[in-house]
Amino acid sequence: MINIAICDDEPNVRAYLSSLVKKQDTECEIMEYASSGEYLSAERNHDLLFLDVEMRDHLSGQDGAERNGMWLAREIRRMEKENQPIIIFVTGYREYVFDAFDVDAFQYLLKPIDTKKFADVFQRAVRRILAEQEQKKKKLVIQYGSANKTIPVSHIYYVESQNHKAVIHAEEGAFEYYAKMEELERELSGKFYRIHRGYLVNLSYVDGYNKQEAVMMNGDKLLISKYKYDGFVRAYLDYIAEDSL
């Protein structure tokens, strides 16, 4: 079951998008919202959000900013990772595609919406959602102290090599145990990349990078080997751009 939200201030557009979703061969629940306020006050988690960029709330935020679709997207990106949907912008203007990168939008659909384009974008979004749901099920079992400890792979920021030990840096904290980085690299292949002999990073937690270091979402800055930089950039861009803009 995939939870889908449609947020647009035009009832006819919401109805049309809902009808297009229902034509797809995917089991899903659809919720409709007429404003950013409605979306936020619902406090529901959604896997996929169709969001009108030009939508207006007729209200301004405390900072005076208009609560349009881009404002809502930025608010969503400030939420906890578990509350992050894939965002597909719906807009009548091509120039918004550049703003879409700032909020990690998956794709954008131009009005009037082409049904073939919609079906293609929707199916690619669904494949990513299902892949991420499968990833969340994966767990790493480590020997920690005198007992085994299970850590969800999706909770791991990165793995660090220290004195023949591996240190798992995760949402739950840091855990040190005996393990070889080469074995972990194979076990965690897919969303992880070895940026240095001492660091194996979860690409979904990379917040930014330059030629010297990767900045993780927990604030840690990790050295990137000059020999690994090009491969890391390719892997990271492939990850964030896969089936994307």
Summary of the structure (lengths in Angstrom):
residues: 245
radius of gyration: 20.1
end to end distance: 24.8
largest distance: 61.9
contacts: 713
relative contact order: 0.10
helix: 36%
strand: 33%
